[in-house]
Each structure stands twice: as C-alpha cells, then as structure tokens.
Amino acid sequence: MRTKLFLAFIFIILLALLSNIVFERMIIRDFNDFIRGTEEDHIYWVMASVEGSYIDGKWDRQLLGEALHWGLMLGFDAYVEDHWGNTVLSSSEVLSTISPNMRERMNSLLKLPTGTGEFVWYPLYAEGEEIGRLYIRPFERRGTVPLKEEIFRKRGKEFLVISFLIAGGGALVLSLLFTIFLSNPIRRLTRSAEKIAEGNFSVQTPKVHKNLKDEIDRLTESFNYMTEALRREDSLRRHLTSNIAHELRTPLTIIKGNLEAIEDGIISDPGAVIENIRSEIQRIIMLVEGIEDITNAEASFFRKGEIEEINLKEFIESVAGGMRNIAEEKGLYLKTRGPSMNIKTYPEKLHIIVKNLLANACKFTASGGISINWGEKNGRGSGGFYISVEDTGKGISEDNISRIFNRFYKEEGSGGQGLGLAIVKELTEVMGGRVEVESVPGQGARFKVVF
C-alpha cells in the first residue's frame, strides 16, 4: 500500500515537472515569436518608407535618407540597391550626417556603426515593378530593452523551478500524510483481520473518528461490527453447547431410567411412566424452541440492519395487538399509554425486545394485567426514548434481580427456558441502550429499556 502510494505521488511529481517544462517552453517560444513578429513589423515599416522615396522613376535621396534614418531609430543597419545592383544609400552614410548629440543618444541604445549577422534582403516595388532591394540586419542593442528580455526569459526558468518545488514538495508532503492517515489504518485492520483469522477474537479493534467519518472510518466501523458479531457467535456456540448438554442430560436420563424400568418389569403403573416420559419430551421440545428463539435473536444481531424512522405509538400498538389475545385468555388486561412520537431505531431488534418483555410479563402475572408506557428520555428534546412494561405479577426477589438476565436461568415453576430476558438485555445493549428493573415481591415488576 505504501509503495503504491509513493509510486503514485512520484508519478504526479514527474507529471508536474513535465507540464512545467512544456509550459515554460511554450511561454519562451511565444515571447520569442512576439519579438520576431515585432521586428518584422518594423522591417515592413522601413520598406514602406523606402518604397515611398522612389518618385517618378528615380530615388529621392532626402526621403530615402529619412527612411533609413527611421530604420536606424528602429535598430536596423540597412542599405538600398537599385535594380542594377548599385548602392543608392546606406545607414552608414545617413549616420554621418546626423548631429553628434543625436548620434550619442543612439549610441547609448545601439552598438554603432554596424549591425550584427548577415544582411537579409527584401525586394522593393513601385507601381508593380521591382525597383531594387533593401538589405537589412539588426544592430546589437544596448540599454534596458535586451536586459528586460533576458530577465523575462530568466524569470520563466525560475517559475519552472519554483512551481516544480511547490508541486513536488506538496506531493511529497501529501504522500507522507496519506501514508499516515490512509495506510496506517488499513495496516491496523489487516493485522486485526489476521489475528481474527487465527481464532483470536480478543483483538483490539481500530478506533473510528466520531466527527468526520470517511470511507476508511466506515470500513473500520463495519469491521468492528463484524468482529463483535464473530466474537458473540463464538461465545454463543460455546455457551449453547455447554447449556444444551446440561439441559438435555436431565430429561434424557429420566427417559432412559423409565424405559429401563419398563423393560425390567418393575413399573406397576405404565401409564404414569408414559406420562412422565411425555413430560420430559415436552421439556426437550421447549428447550429446542428456546434455543431457536435465542438463535433468531442472535441472527438479528448479526444482521446490522438499517436505522429507520418509525412512529413509536403505532409500533408498540402493533406489537401489543399481537400479544393481547394471550393476555385476555389468562383474564389479564393489556394497556398502552404514551405520546405519538417519531424515533430512529432498529425496528426488527426493538420488536423482539418489546415482545419478549410482554411475554415475560404475561408468564408471571396471574391476575390484574400489564401496562406499557413510553416517552422521551429525560423530557422533550433529549434525543432519546424509553419503553416501560409493568405488570401486577408475583415480582422478583432482590437476590434474583442480578441473575434474571443470565441465559437459561429460570425461577422454579416458571415453565420457561430462561432465555427471554437474556435476549432483551443483549439486544438492548447492542442498540446502545440499557435495561432497568424495579420490583417488589408480590406486587409486580417494571422493566424499562432506555435508548
């Protein structure tokens, strides 16, 4: 990962260098084209002035001298030939006629008296006929103009170096930051995944930023959830194996003893024995059903699900409606009371929690009934909510309150498998909530889940 990031940023640096070189070359080329274009324009101006000095088939030396003088001012060494090849007038001759003061001024700008390089000739025309040639070459410039041109070219190269340092340095800094903030979390995830693959579920999962969550944080959050799911699944497998062996041993031993007694002929009442065996088989069936319930509850945990917005009043009324017939068959009332409010939660998990609380209340209530209340946690605007299930049953002793949420724990004569409240507590904690219990023996109990 680090190597790939580093190579990617090296590629970016090289690309920035290439683009800067191309950009610098284009600027210098355009600048040189501009200088050449300006020089050509000046040459055509001089040509036009020279051609204008040819009047009535002959050269007007005064006008021609002014044209070549204009050429001197523009920085050109030139001379004119007629169509027979004879020199008509040159810049040197014109230069000898100007005043010393003007010559001194010109000498401060141009390296007089001759130009540099080879002469380039241009044909001269008058009324469509060639009248001669203009030979021209530039003077070597002095003063600030060539210095400014050189400064511009130098600045172009400096721009290339500075922009490359900025782009290259920025890319280098970004590569380090990406290595720290992108590569390191992925490496931690990789190490954690390797440990989990070895069966070590006690590995410390990476932390997630709470304020600004990016793709790495969401990946880490999903990984942490998966790790917790695997940890719970492993714990469930070990716990269930132990409990199933324990819970099945007693009824199977009883069934085996009764069958052996029948075979030995020592049973005087076979009908009672058969009823006893039927009772133990029913106990095994109830155990299997209980295991199925907790497996479904655990499956709800393993499916992370999506948070949905629901109306809490409508939701609880729906769950209570499914339990009302069971309560009425026992002669119990089932009341619901709470405001209409919208909440964001995991509906599947919340349905299992409320249903198990109602089933537990019905199981331990012989008379009276059950009340379900709900509302906002700590008043309006708190952002949380609670659901309370209160019954008029036999209550729970203080000693047993600490054990009722243990799997397979059950009070004598309860008839259940001791899984309902364990499911409630585990799913509530998975959803980030807590369970509160209040009870007075003989007067009932109140279970309150707070999110």
C-alpha positions, 0 to 999 in steps of 0.5 A, a space after each residue: 500500500 505504501 509503495 503504491 502510494 509513493 509510486 503514485 505521488 512520484 508519478 504526479 511529481 514527474 507529471 508536474 515537472 513535465 507540464 512545467 517544462 512544456 509550459 515554460 517552453 511554450 511561454 519562451 517560444 511565444 515571447 520569442 515569436 512576439 519579438 520576431 513578429 515585432 521586428 518584422 513589423 518594423 522591417 515592413 515599416 522601413 520598406 514602406 518608407 523606402 518604397 515611398 522615396 522612389 518618385 517618378 522613376 528615380 530615388 529621392 535621396 532626402 526621403 530615402 535618407 529619412 527612411 533609413 534614418 527611421 530604420 536606424 531609430 528602429 535598430 536596423 543597419 540597412 542599405 538600398 540597391 537599385 535594380 542594377 545592383 548599385 548602392 543608392 544609400 546606406 545607414 552608414 552614410 545617413 549616420 554621418 550626417 546626423 548631429 553628434 548629440 543625436 548620434 550619442 543618444 543612439 549610441 547609448 541604445 545601439 552598438 554603432 556603426 554596424 549591425 550584427 549577422 548577415 544582411 537579409 534582403 527584401 525586394 522593393 516595388 513601385 507601381 508593380 515593378 521591382 525597383 531594387 532591394 533593401 538589405 537589412 540586419 539588426 544592430 546589437 542593442 544596448 540599454 534596458 530593452 535586451 536586459 528586460 528580455 533576458 530577465 523575462 526569459 530568466 524569470 520563466 526558468 525560475 517559475 519552472 523551478 519554483 512551481 516544480 518545488 511547490 508541486 513536488 514538495 506538496 506531493 511529497 508532503 501529501 504522500 507522507 500524510 496519506 501514508 499516515 492517515 490512509 495506510 496506517 489504518 488499513 495496516 491496523 485492520 489487516 493485522 486485526 483481520 489476521 489475528 481474527 483469522 487465527 481464532 483470536 477474537 480478543 483483538 483490539 479493534 481500530 478506533 473510528 473518528 466520531 466527527 468526520 467519518 470517511 470511507 476508511 472510518 466506515 470500513 473500520 466501523 463495519 469491521 468492528 461490527 463484524 468482529 463483535 458479531 464473530 466474537 458473540 457467535 463464538 461465545 454463543 456456540 460455546 455457551 449453547 453447547 455447554 447449556 444444551 448438554 446440561 439441559 438435555 442430560 436431565 430429561 434424557 436420563 429420566 427417559 432412559 431410567 423409565 424405559 429401563 424400568 419398563 423393560 425390567 418389569 418393575 413399573 406397576 403403573 405404565 401409564 404414569 411412566 408414559 406420562 412422565 416420559 411425555 413430560 420430559 419430551 415436552 421439556 426437550 421440545 421447549 428447550 429446542 424452541 428456546 434455543 431457536 428463539 435465542 438463535 433468531 435473536 442472535 441472527 438479528 444481531 448479526 444482521 446490522 440492519 438499517 436505522 429507520 424512522 418509525 412512529 413509536 405509538 403505532 409500533 408498540 400498538 402493533 406489537 401489543 395487538 399481537 400479544 393481547 389475545 394471550 393476555 385476555 385468555 389468562 383474564 389479564 388486561 393489556 394497556 398502552 399509554 404514551 405520546 405519538 412520537 417519531 424515533 430512529 431505531 432498529 425496528 426488527 431488534 426493538 420488536 423482539 425486545 418489546 415482545 419478549 418483555 410482554 411475554 415475560 410479563 404475561 408468564 408471571 402475572 396471574 391476575 390484574 394485567 400489564 401496562 406499557 408506557 413510553 416517552 422521551 428520555 429525560 423530557 422533550 428534546 433529549 434525543 432519546 426514548 424509553 419503553 416501560 412494561 409493568 405488570 401486577 405479577 408475583 415480582 422478583 426477589 432482590 437476590 434474583 434481580 442480578 441473575 434474571 438476565 443470565 441465559 437459561 436461568 429460570 425461577 422454579 415453576 416458571 415453565 420457561 427456558 430462561 432465555 427471554 430476558 437474556 435476549 432483551 438485555 443483549 439486544 438492548 445493549 447492542 442498540 446502545 441502550 440499557 435495561 432497568 428493573 424495579 420490583 417488589 415481591 408480590 406486587 409486580 415488576 417494571 422493566 424499562 429499556 432506555 435508548 
